Amino acid sequence: MGSSPQQSIPGPSQEIPVQRKSLRGCLVCRSRKVRCDRSLHACRNCSRLGVACPGYDEHSESASRAQILKSAQHIFRAAGVEKRRVGSCDECRTTKSRCSRTRPSCTRCTSRHLSCVYQGLAQPGRGQERTSSQRPHSQAASGHGTATSASPQLEHDPTGVFDVHDFGVEYCRLFSETLPEEPALRNRLVETYFSRIHPLKMLSFIHKPTFMYAMDRATAVQDYGEPLLYVICALGARVIFHDKMQSMPARRDIEQPIPGEAWAERARKEVLSEVHLPTVQHIMTMLLLCEYGCRADQSSLVFVLIGISFRCIRLLGLDTSKSTDAPQTQACDALASEVEKRIVWQCYLLDILIASGVDANSSWSGRYPQISLPCPEREFLARCPSSPAHFLADLEDLEIFGSIICRLDLSSLLLVLIRLRDEVLRWVDRQYLDVSLWDPSSEFMTIIRKLDAFSQKIPEAFLLTELNMYLLKDQRILGAVFELHRYLHAIYFDLTRVSLPGFTFPLAAGLRDAPPEFKRRCQDMCWTHANDMSNLVRQGFSHAPVAFDDVFCTAAMFEAAKIQIIYSSTVDNSVKSIETTKRNVRTALKLAQQVQVVQQEANPYIRLIIPLCMVFGLRDIAEEWRQHSQASPDSIPEVTGSADIYHLNQSATFRRARSQLRDHQLSTSPSTTLSSGHGHSVATASSQTDVEARSPDLESAPGLTIQQQTLVYQGPHAMHLAADTALDLTLDPSTVLDPDLHILDQASLSEFIMAADDMGEYLTWDITGPSEVPPWSNFGWLEEPPS
């Protein structure tokens, strides 16, 4: 009598019997105050909502209302579903549409510019402001009113340029504060991340089959944590948005938010709130937030997060050598070990990229993890690493360097290259050398031999042949292979550019007494790989946007363009060399324009290539692209580059992070910014002093004609003087690029060399931020734009 009745299991041909119902409803239904059908073992309401039914626990009968609501909230969050609020708006109720129930306007009404009214709410009385959804569209588009009026135009765009259905997703869902409820849309975001972001660098630390299995079982939040899921979807949404915007050039000039920003911000807040008790999932989230920050120009966030990630890795002991490098008996142990190993390598890789060769900015300070390199991807997916383990220390020996390279997988190859790049960036900052650069035993020559061996031993599967590119695209690693080849060429010209005039790194002093043939060989090698970089970009245009998924592509192409401009004007100014340079510079400008999909401000790369074209005889290119080099009138011109910032270029994360922090301090609380004691901001004062030290004094050369002033190269800042005096011509836009004015075109080779040497600061520290540009880079177009 007291025993519970046993359930009979129906046979194959039997009807499923009616299930007995519990006496109490489940927690979810009780929290929503709806009738629960109490079906065993899950109610239909929970199935319809897409959440896991908690069942009918007898202990929950005495739970308070607050406890029930809290438990239900955890259940909804675990399923990645937003708990709907009571009461749809009138518009959604009339059309029987799903309402987000957000106040003052739901997502659907905001997207369609409809009047959003909730029952029981008083209508706006006389003198009260209407909500953003009730304002005329012209007012909302103008940006006036509350922040809600800045919501993106969605399904009914009056311009006729933007069609939400072209995205293949419900675009409005990408701007919600929580992840979309629809499984299809969420899977689309996750799949986009795995196909476009996951293969880059060492971001493949998430085991995709396991993750997708958790997604299908609705346990991804429990297994990986909510912040990780949010940042994955944020990266996927950003890729979807950028892909579509690149095919909609007419839409680029319209100010609009980026999908997924709210998700990335939520992930950041949640993971930092628990950073004192780090987990492997927390480190994964922070590393992906760094990737997102690199794409969203959040340099200060990236600089801080990578340091926190390193500390968390040290705290958890992930970077220590373990017995996990030996063959495993348990697949789960092998998988967990490989995941941790990849997390450490991604942290190391990103850290040295951010540090740019500066030990003070690196958590590793020239060291590297004493763990084996990642196993091949196919073994990682199969959860059975079986290949022999390789270590970075093995690659120090040049004799076996090539034999190891040919056996490495894509991620390990990229890791070896970026390690070499770190050595190069630290090497070019040296001033005192024990051995001459041209000595065969010098580190300079050793690095070049390693790069040559790497080029010769790259596995054929990762060569960019015509057939291979289609195979790689099918494997979803084409972007990563393009990334690999970009880094290879960049390391070559990062090392050898010190042989060119103007690239005045400390190592350049070691070439003053070098044999002329050695110096010319270095110059030719530098130009060759810069030209190869341009060819690589042109090759990628046929496979865009996948070929340019890596954020390094534009910076590398910009540096290659600089090198070619200097080479063709100071080393080989033959007609063939100049024509090749012109073609490649146009390629760089095209890439810079294509990658910047939302052109809300002047493209920094275009803006800073144009002055080089003007000074070094490529004025026809400057004429073609001058309309793209406009800058905002309130940009703060600042040129630094002294030794106290470690000779970092201004695209370096550390430099940009400091610039962003300074701009934030000045914009948010200028009165409370650190003072120098005389009532002036330290940041402002230092900026003004630095600019004044570099700005030309036009009155210092009275009596000179414009032509004479332009061709005078005397002193470290004479090039700035020459540029600014030439810029005075631009007061009349019609004379900016007068074809009859051949001042710079007729300059001799020696004059171009003097110009490059005097512009060494500008050439060495490539400037990519609008607030980091020299005052003469506008060529007068800022004050009076061309008609």
C-alpha positions in Angstrom: 0.0 0.0 0.0 2.7 2.5 0.9 5.0 1.6 -2.0 4.8 3.8 -5.1 3.3 2.1 -8.2 5.7 0.9 -10.8 5.5 2.3 -14.3 4.9 -0.2 -17.1 7.1 0.2 -20.2 5.0 0.1 -23.4 6.0 -2.4 -26.0 6.7 -1.4 -29.6 3.1 -1.9 -30.8 1.4 -0.6 -27.6 -0.1 2.8 -27.1 1.7 4.9 -24.6 -0.5 5.0 -21.5 -1.7 8.2 -20.0 0.9 9.4 -17.5 0.0 10.0 -14.0 0.2 13.6 -12.9 1.9 15.1 -10.0 0.0 17.0 -7.3 2.1 20.1 -7.6 3.2 22.1 -10.7 6.8 22.6 -11.6 8.8 25.6 -10.4 8.8 27.3 -13.9 5.0 27.2 -14.1 4.6 28.3 -10.5 6.9 31.3 -11.1 4.9 32.3 -14.2 1.6 31.7 -12.4 0.2 29.5 -15.1 -1.5 26.1 -15.0 1.0 23.2 -15.2 -0.2 20.0 -16.9 2.1 18.1 -14.4 3.0 15.5 -17.0 5.7 13.1 -16.1 8.5 13.7 -16.5 8.3 17.2 -18.0 5.4 19.5 -18.4 4.5 20.8 -21.9 4.9 24.4 -20.9 8.6 24.0 -20.3 9.0 22.1 -23.6 7.2 24.9 -25.5 9.5 27.5 -23.8 12.6 25.5 -24.6 13.8 25.1 -21.0 14.5 22.0 -19.0 11.5 21.2 -16.7 12.8 21.0 -13.1 10.2 18.3 -12.3 7.9 18.2 -9.3 10.2 18.1 -6.2 8.2 17.8 -3.0 10.8 19.9 -1.2 9.9 22.9 -3.4 6.3 23.0 -2.1 7.4 25.1 1.0 9.7 27.4 -1.1 9.0 31.1 -0.8 8.0 33.2 -3.8 11.4 34.8 -4.0 13.1 31.4 -4.0 10.8 30.2 -6.7 11.5 33.2 -8.9 15.3 32.9 -8.3 15.3 29.2 -9.2 13.2 29.8 -12.3 15.6 32.6 -13.4 18.5 30.1 -13.2 16.6 27.6 -15.3 15.9 30.1 -18.0 19.5 31.3 -17.9 20.9 27.8 -18.2 18.8 27.2 -21.3 19.9 30.6 -22.7 16.3 31.8 -22.9 15.1 35.2 -21.8 12.2 34.9 -19.4 9.3 36.7 -21.0 7.6 39.4 -19.0 3.9 39.5 -18.4 1.8 41.5 -20.8 2.5 42.0 -24.6 2.0 45.4 -26.1 -1.2 46.2 -28.0 0.5 46.0 -31.4 2.0 42.6 -30.8 -1.2 41.3 -29.2 -3.3 42.5 -32.2 -1.0 40.8 -34.7 -0.4 37.8 -32.5 3.4 38.3 -32.7 5.9 37.5 -30.0 6.6 40.6 -27.9 9.9 41.1 -26.1 8.0 43.1 -23.4 10.8 45.6 -23.0 9.9 49.1 -21.8 9.3 51.7 -23.0 9.2 50.0 -26.4 9.5 46.4 -27.4 12.0 45.2 -30.0 9.4 44.6 -32.7 7.8 48.1 -32.4 11.2 49.7 -32.3 12.3 47.9 -35.5 9.1 48.9 -37.4 8.8 52.4 -35.9 5.3 51.5 -34.5 3.6 53.0 -31.5 4.3 50.7 -28.6 1.6 50.9 -25.9 1.1 48.5 -23.0 -2.3 48.0 -21.4 -2.6 49.6 -18.0 0.0 52.3 -18.8 -1.1 55.9 -19.0 -0.8 57.4 -22.4 1.6 60.4 -22.7 -0.2 63.4 -21.6 0.1 66.9 -22.8 3.6 68.1 -22.2 4.9 64.6 -21.9 7.5 63.3 -24.3 6.6 60.4 -26.5 8.7 57.3 -26.5 11.3 56.8 -29.2 9.0 54.4 -31.0 6.3 57.1 -31.3 8.6 59.8 -32.6 8.6 60.6 -36.3 11.3 58.6 -38.2 13.1 61.7 -39.3 13.6 62.7 -35.6 14.8 59.3 -34.7 17.2 59.2 -37.6 18.7 62.5 -36.6 19.9 61.2 -33.4 18.0 63.5 -31.1 16.2 62.2 -28.0 17.0 59.2 -25.9 19.4 56.4 -26.7 16.5 54.3 -27.9 16.1 56.5 -31.0 19.5 55.4 -32.2 18.3 51.9 -32.7 19.2 50.4 -36.0 16.8 50.7 -38.9 15.5 47.2 -39.5 12.9 45.6 -41.7 11.5 48.8 -43.2 14.4 51.0 -44.3 13.2 54.2 -46.0 16.5 54.5 -47.9 15.9 51.3 -49.7 19.5 50.3 -49.2 19.3 48.0 -46.2 17.2 44.8 -46.3 17.2 42.8 -43.1 16.4 39.6 -45.0 19.7 39.9 -46.9 21.5 39.0 -43.7 19.9 35.6 -43.5 19.0 36.2 -39.8 16.5 38.2 -37.9 18.6 41.3 -37.7 16.7 42.9 -34.8 17.5 39.9 -32.6 21.2 40.7 -32.8 20.7 43.8 -30.7 18.8 42.3 -27.8 20.4 42.4 -24.4 20.1 38.6 -24.1 20.9 35.9 -26.6 18.1 35.2 -29.2 15.7 32.5 -28.1 15.5 30.9 -31.6 17.8 27.8 -31.7 18.3 28.3 -35.5 19.6 31.8 -35.0 21.8 30.9 -32.1 23.3 28.0 -34.0 23.9 30.3 -36.9 25.9 32.7 -34.7 27.9 29.8 -33.1 28.6 28.2 -36.5 29.8 31.5 -37.9 32.2 31.8 -35.0 33.6 28.3 -35.5 34.1 28.8 -39.2 35.6 32.3 -39.2 37.2 33.1 -35.8 38.0 29.7 -34.3 40.7 28.7 -36.8 42.7 32.0 -36.4 45.8 32.3 -34.2 45.4 29.7 -31.4 41.7 30.3 -30.8 40.9 26.7 -31.5 41.0 25.8 -27.8 37.3 25.0 -27.7 36.5 21.4 -28.8 33.8 22.0 -31.3 32.0 18.6 -31.3 31.7 18.7 -27.5 30.5 22.3 -27.6 27.9 21.6 -30.3 26.7 18.5 -28.4 26.2 20.7 -25.3 24.3 23.2 -27.5 21.9 20.6 -28.7 21.3 19.3 -25.2 20.8 22.9 -24.0 23.6 22.5 -21.4 26.2 24.8 -22.9 25.7 27.4 -20.1 26.2 24.8 -17.4 29.2 23.2 -19.2 31.0 26.3 -20.5 29.4 29.2 -18.6 27.1 32.0 -19.8 29.9 34.6 -20.5 31.7 32.3 -23.0 28.5 31.6 -24.9 27.8 35.4 -25.0 31.2 36.3 -26.4 31.1 33.5 -29.0 27.7 34.8 -30.3 29.0 38.4 -30.2 31.9 37.5 -32.5 29.6 35.6 -34.8 27.2 38.5 -35.0 30.1 40.9 -35.8 31.3 38.7 -38.6 27.8 38.4 -40.1 27.4 42.2 -40.0 30.8 42.9 -41.6 30.2 40.3 -44.4 27.0 41.9 -45.4 28.2 45.5 -45.0 31.1 44.9 -47.4 28.5 44.2 -50.1 26.5 47.3 -49.3 28.9 50.2 -49.9 26.1 52.8 -50.0 25.3 51.9 -46.4 28.7 52.4 -45.0 28.4 56.2 -44.5 25.3 55.8 -42.3 26.0 55.7 -38.6 24.8 52.5 -37.0 25.6 50.3 -34.1 27.4 46.9 -34.4 25.4 43.8 -33.6 26.6 41.8 -30.6 28.2 44.7 -28.7 25.8 44.3 -25.8 26.6 40.6 -25.6 30.3 41.2 -25.4 29.8 43.8 -22.7 27.7 41.5 -20.7 30.3 38.7 -21.0 33.0 41.2 -19.8 31.0 42.2 -16.8 30.1 38.7 -15.8 33.6 37.2 -16.2 35.3 40.1 -14.3 32.9 39.8 -11.5 34.2 36.3 -10.8 37.8 36.8 -11.8 39.0 36.2 -8.2 37.9 32.6 -8.5 39.1 31.8 -12.1 38.2 28.7 -14.1 39.4 27.4 -17.4 36.1 28.7 -18.9 36.8 32.2 -17.5 40.2 32.3 -19.2 38.6 31.1 -22.5 36.1 34.0 -22.2 38.8 36.6 -21.5 40.9 35.4 -24.5 37.9 35.7 -26.8 37.1 39.1 -25.3 40.6 40.1 -26.3 39.9 38.9 -29.8 36.7 40.9 -29.8 38.5 43.9 -28.4 41.1 43.8 -31.2 38.3 44.0 -33.8 36.4 46.7 -31.9 39.5 48.8 -31.2 39.2 48.3 -27.5 43.0 48.4 -27.0 43.0 49.3 -23.3 40.6 46.4 -22.5 42.8 44.0 -24.5 45.9 45.1 -22.7 44.4 44.6 -19.3 42.6 41.4 -20.0 45.7 39.6 -21.4 47.5 40.4 -18.2 44.7 39.0 -16.1 44.6 35.9 -18.3 48.3 35.3 -17.6 47.8 35.6 -13.9 44.8 33.2 -14.0 46.9 30.7 -15.9 49.7 30.9 -13.4 47.2 30.5 -10.5 45.7 27.4 -12.1 49.1 26.0 -13.0 48.2 25.5 -16.7 51.6 26.6 -18.0 53.6 24.0 -16.0 54.8 20.8 -17.6 52.7 17.9 -16.7 52.6 14.2 -17.4 49.7 14.9 -19.7 52.2 15.1 -22.6 52.5 11.3 -22.3 50.0 9.1 -24.0 46.6 9.1 -22.2 44.5 6.2 -21.3 41.3 8.3 -20.9 40.1 10.3 -23.8 38.5 12.9 -21.6 41.9 13.5 -19.8 43.7 13.9 -23.1 41.1 16.3 -24.3 41.2 18.4 -21.1 45.0 18.5 -21.3 45.0 19.6 -24.9 42.4 22.3 -24.2 44.5 23.7 -21.4 47.6 23.6 -23.5 45.9 25.6 -26.3 44.7 28.1 -23.8 48.2 28.7 -22.6 49.6 29.1 -26.1 46.8 31.5 -27.1 47.6 33.6 -24.1 51.3 33.6 -24.9 50.7 34.3 -28.6 48.4 37.3 -27.9 50.7 38.6 -25.1 53.8 38.8 -27.4 51.7 40.4 -30.2 50.5 43.0 -27.8 53.9 43.6 -26.3 55.5 44.1 -29.7 58.9 43.2 -28.5 58.9 45.3 -25.3 59.6 43.1 -22.2 58.1 45.7 -19.9 54.7 45.2 -21.6 54.9 41.4 -21.7 53.9 38.9 -19.0 56.3 36.4 -20.5 59.3 38.8 -20.9 61.1 36.8 -23.6 60.3 33.4 -22.1 57.8 30.9 -23.5 55.7 28.1 -22.0 57.6 24.9 -21.2 54.9 22.8 -22.6 54.6 20.9 -25.9 53.1 22.5 -29.0 49.4 21.8 -29.8 48.7 18.5 -31.5 47.3 18.4 -35.0 43.7 19.5 -35.4 42.4 16.2 -36.6 43.7 14.4 -33.5 42.2 17.1 -31.3 38.8 16.7 -32.9 39.1 12.9 -32.5 40.1 13.3 -28.9 43.2 11.1 -29.3 46.5 13.0 -29.6 49.0 10.5 -30.9 51.7 12.5 -32.8 55.1 13.0 -31.2 55.3 16.1 -29.0 57.4 19.0 -30.2 58.6 21.9 -28.1 59.7 25.4 -29.0 63.1 24.7 -27.5 63.6 22.1 -30.2 63.3 24.8 -32.9 66.3 26.8 -31.5 68.6 24.4 -33.3 68.9 25.6 -36.9 70.1 22.1 -38.0 66.7 20.4 -37.2 64.5 23.5 -37.6 63.4 22.6 -41.2 62.8 18.9 -40.4 60.4 19.8 -37.6 58.6 22.5 -39.5 57.4 20.1 -42.2 55.7 18.0 -39.6 53.8 20.7 -37.8 50.1 21.5 -38.1 48.7 25.0 -39.0 48.3 26.3 -35.5 51.8 25.3 -34.5 53.3 26.8 -37.6 51.7 30.1 -36.9 52.9 29.9 -33.3 56.5 29.4 -34.5 56.2 32.3 -36.8 54.9 34.7 -34.2 57.6 33.6 -31.9 60.1 34.5 -34.6 58.4 37.9 -35.1 58.8 38.6 -31.3 62.5 37.9 -31.7 62.7 40.3 -34.6 60.9 43.1 -32.9 63.1 42.7 -29.8 66.2 42.4 -32.0 65.6 45.6 -34.1 65.5 47.6 -30.8 69.1 46.7 -30.0 71.8 49.3 -30.5 74.9 47.6 -29.4 75.9 44.4 -31.2 78.6 41.9 -30.4 78.8 40.7 -33.9 78.4 42.6 -37.2 75.0 42.0 -38.9 76.6 40.6 -42.0 78.6 38.0 -40.1 77.2 34.5 -40.8 77.1 33.8 -37.1 75.0 36.9 -36.2 71.5 36.6 -34.9 70.4 38.7 -37.9 71.6 36.1 -40.4 70.3 33.2 -38.2 66.8 34.6 -38.3 66.9 35.0 -42.0 68.1 31.4 -42.4 65.3 30.2 -40.2 62.8 32.2 -42.3 64.2 30.7 -45.5 64.0 27.2 -44.0 60.4 27.9 -43.0 59.5 29.1 -46.5 60.9 26.0 -48.0 59.4 23.5 -45.6 55.8 24.7 -45.3 53.7 21.6 -45.9 52.1 21.5 -49.3 48.7 21.4 -47.8 49.2 25.0 -46.6 50.5 26.5 -49.8 48.3 29.1 -51.5 47.9 27.4 -54.9 44.7 27.9 -56.9 43.4 24.4 -56.1 44.6 24.5 -52.5 42.6 27.7 -51.8 39.4 26.0 -52.6 40.3 23.0 -50.5 41.2 25.2 -47.6 38.0 27.2 -48.0 36.1 23.9 -47.8 38.0 23.0 -44.6 37.2 26.5 -43.3 40.9 27.3 -42.7 41.5 29.6 -45.7 41.6 32.7 -43.5 44.1 31.1 -41.1 46.4 30.1 -44.0 46.4 33.6 -45.4 47.2 34.8 -41.9 50.2 32.4 -41.9 51.7 33.7 -45.1 51.1 37.3 -44.1 53.1 36.9 -41.0 55.9 35.1 -42.9 56.3 38.1 -45.3 55.9 40.6 -42.5 58.7 39.1 -40.5 61.0 39.3 -43.5 60.5 43.0 -44.1 60.2 43.9 -40.4 63.8 42.7 -40.0 65.3 44.0 -43.2 63.5 47.4 -43.4 66.3 48.9 -41.2 68.4 48.9 -44.3 66.1 51.5 -45.9 66.4 55.3 -45.4 63.9 56.6 -42.8 63.4 53.4 -40.8 65.6 54.6 -38.0 65.3 51.7 -35.5 68.3 51.4 -33.2 69.5 48.3 -35.2 69.9 50.6 -38.3 73.1 51.9 -36.8 74.6 48.5 -37.3 74.3 48.9 -41.1 76.3 52.1 -41.3 79.6 50.3 -42.0 78.0 47.4 -43.8 79.3 46.4 -47.2 77.2 48.1 -49.9 76.3 44.7 -51.5 75.0 43.4 -48.2 73.0 46.5 -47.6 71.5 46.4 -51.1 70.7 42.7 -50.7 68.8 43.5 -47.5 66.9 46.3 -49.3 66.0 44.1 -52.2 64.8 41.3 -49.8 62.7 43.9 -47.9 61.1 45.1 -51.2 60.5 41.5 -52.4 58.5 40.5 -49.4 56.6 43.8 -49.3 55.7 43.1 -52.9 54.7 39.6 -52.1 52.4 41.0 -49.4 50.7 43.1 -52.0 50.3 40.0 -54.3 48.9 38.1 -51.4 46.3 40.8 -50.8 45.3 40.8 -54.5 45.0 37.0 -54.3 42.8 37.4 -51.3 40.3 39.7 -53.1 39.0 36.7 -55.0 38.2 35.0 -51.7 37.1 37.9 -49.6 36.0 38.4 -46.9 37.3 35.1 -45.6 40.9 35.9 -46.7 40.9 39.0 -44.5 39.4 37.6 -41.3 42.6 38.3 -39.4 42.8 41.8 -37.9 46.6 42.0 -38.8 46.0 42.1 -42.5 45.5 45.9 -42.9 48.4 46.8 -40.7 50.7 44.5 -42.5 49.7 45.8 -45.9 50.1 49.4 -44.7 53.7 48.7 -43.6 54.4 46.9 -47.0 53.1 50.0 -48.8 55.3 52.3 -46.8 58.3 50.2 -47.6 57.6 50.1 -51.3 57.1 53.9 -51.5 60.5 54.5 -49.8 62.2 51.8 -51.9 61.0 53.1 -55.2 62.0 56.7 -54.4 65.3 56.1 -52.6 66.8 52.8 -53.9 65.3 52.0 -57.3 63.4 54.8 -59.0 63.2 53.1 -62.4 59.9 53.4 -64.3 59.1 49.7 -63.7 59.7 50.0 -59.9 57.6 53.1 -59.7 54.7 51.6 -61.7 54.8 48.4 -59.5 54.7 50.6 -56.4 51.8 52.6 -57.7 49.8 49.4 -58.3 50.6 48.0 -54.9 49.8 51.2 -53.1 46.4 51.2 -54.8 46.0 47.7 -53.6 46.7 48.8 -50.0 44.2 51.6 -50.3 41.6 49.3 -51.7 42.1 46.9 -48.8 41.9 49.6 -46.2 38.7 50.9 -47.7 37.2 47.4 -47.9 38.0 46.3 -44.4 36.6 49.5 -42.8 33.0 48.6 -43.5 31.4 51.4 -41.5 33.1 54.7 -42.5 32.0 57.0 -39.7 35.3 58.7 -39.7 38.4 59.0 -41.9 40.2 55.8 -42.6 43.5 56.1 -40.7 45.4 54.0 -43.1 44.3 55.9 -46.2 44.9 59.2 -44.4 48.5 58.3 -43.7 49.5 56.7 -47.0 48.4 59.8 -48.9 51.1 62.1 -47.3 53.8 59.6 -48.3 52.5 59.6 -51.8 52.6 63.4 -51.9 56.1 63.7 -50.6 57.6 60.9 -52.6 56.3 61.7 -56.0 53.1 59.6 -56.2 50.8 62.6 -56.4 48.5 61.0 -58.9 47.5 58.5 -56.3 47.0 61.3 -53.8 44.7 63.0 -56.3 42.6 59.8 -56.7 42.2 59.1 -53.0 42.3 62.6 -51.3 38.5 62.6 -50.7 39.0 59.5 -48.5 41.6 61.2 -46.3 39.4 63.6 -44.5 39.7 63.8 -40.7 37.4 65.1 -38.0 38.1 68.7 -37.1 38.5 67.9 -33.4 41.2 65.3 -33.8 44.2 65.9 -31.6 47.4 65.8 -33.6 50.1 64.1 -31.6 53.4 62.6 -32.8 55.5 60.8 -30.2 57.9 58.0 -30.7 60.6 58.7 -28.2 62.6 56.0 -26.4 60.4 56.2 -23.3 57.7 54.4 -25.2 60.1 51.7 -26.4 60.0 52.8 -30.1 56.5 51.3 -30.4 54.6 52.2 -33.6 51.3 54.0 -33.0 49.3 51.0 -34.1 50.7 49.0 -31.2 48.1 48.0 -28.6 50.0 49.7 -25.8 50.2 53.0 -27.6 46.6 52.9 -28.6 45.5 51.9 -25.1 47.2 54.9 -23.6 45.7 57.1 -26.3 42.2 55.8 -25.6 42.7 56.1 -21.9 43.9 59.7 -22.3 41.0 60.6 -24.6 38.5 59.0 -22.1 39.9 61.0 -19.2 39.8 64.2 -21.2 36.2 63.6 -22.4 34.7 62.4 -19.2 36.2 64.5 -16.5 38.7 67.1 -17.8 38.6 69.0 -14.5 39.7 66.0 -12.5 42.4 64.8 -14.9 45.8 64.5 -13.2 47.2 68.0 -13.1 50.8 69.1 -13.5 50.4 71.6 -10.7 49.8 74.6 -13.0 46.1 74.0 -13.8 46.8 72.1 -17.0 46.2 68.4 -17.7 49.3 66.3 -17.8 48.1 64.5 -20.9 47.2 67.7 -22.6 50.4 69.5 -21.7 52.6 66.6 -22.8 50.7 66.4 -26.1 51.0 70.1 -26.8 54.7 70.1 -25.9 55.3 67.1 -28.1 53.5 68.6 -31.1 55.2 72.0 -30.7 58.6 70.2 -30.7 57.7 68.5 -34.0 55.7 71.2 -35.7 57.4 73.3 -38.3 58.1 77.0 -37.8 57.3 78.6 -41.1 58.6 81.9 -40.0 62.1 80.4 -39.5 62.7 80.5 -43.2 61.7 84.0 -44.3 62.3 85.0 -47.9 62.2 81.5 -49.3 59.9 80.7 -52.1 57.6 77.7 -51.7 59.8 75.7 -54.0 62.9 76.5 -52.0 61.2 75.8 -48.7 59.9 72.5 -50.0 63.4 71.2 -51.0 65.3 72.4 -47.9 66.2 69.4 -45.8 68.2 70.8 -42.8 67.8 69.2 -39.4 65.6 66.5 -37.9 62.4 68.3 -38.5 63.1 69.8 -41.9 60.8 67.4 -43.6 57.9 68.6 -41.5 58.8 72.1 -42.7 58.9 71.1 -46.3 55.6 69.3 -46.0 53.8 72.2 -44.3 55.1 74.8 -46.7 53.8 72.7 -49.6 50.5 72.4 -47.7 50.1 76.2 -47.8 49.2 75.7 -51.4 46.1 73.9 -50.4 44.3 77.0 -49.2 43.0 77.0 -52.7 41.6 73.5 -53.3 42.1 73.9 -57.0 45.9 74.1 -56.5 46.3 71.1 -54.2 47.5 68.8 -56.9 48.2 71.1 -59.8 49.6 69.0 -62.7 52.0 71.9 -63.5 53.5 71.8 -60.1 56.4 69.3 -60.3 58.2 70.3 -57.1 58.3 66.8 -55.6 58.2 64.8 -58.8 61.5 66.4 -60.0 63.3 65.8 -56.7 66.5 63.8 -57.2 67.2 60.4 -55.6 69.5 62.0 -53.0 66.8 64.5 -52.0 64.3 61.7 -51.5 66.8 59.9 -49.3 67.3 63.0 -47.2 63.5 63.4 -47.0 63.1 59.8 -45.8 65.8 60.2 -43.2 64.2 63.4 -41.9 60.8 61.6 -41.8 62.3 58.7 -39.9 60.1 59.2 -37.0 56.9 59.2 -39.1 58.1 56.1 -41.1 59.3 54.1 -38.1 56.2 54.6 -36.0 53.4 53.9 -38.4 50.4 55.9 -37.3 46.9 54.4 -37.5 44.8 56.3 -35.0 43.0 59.6 -36.0 44.2 61.1 -32.8 47.8 60.0 -33.4 48.5 61.8 -36.7 51.1 64.5 -37.5 49.6 68.0 -38.0 50.8 68.1 -41.6 49.1 64.9 -42.8 45.8 66.6 -43.8 47.4 68.6 -46.6 45.0 71.5 -46.0 41.9 69.4 -46.7 40.9 69.5 -43.1 40.4 73.3 -43.1 38.9 73.5 -46.6 37.9 70.1 -48.1 38.0 69.8 -51.9 34.8 70.4 -53.8 
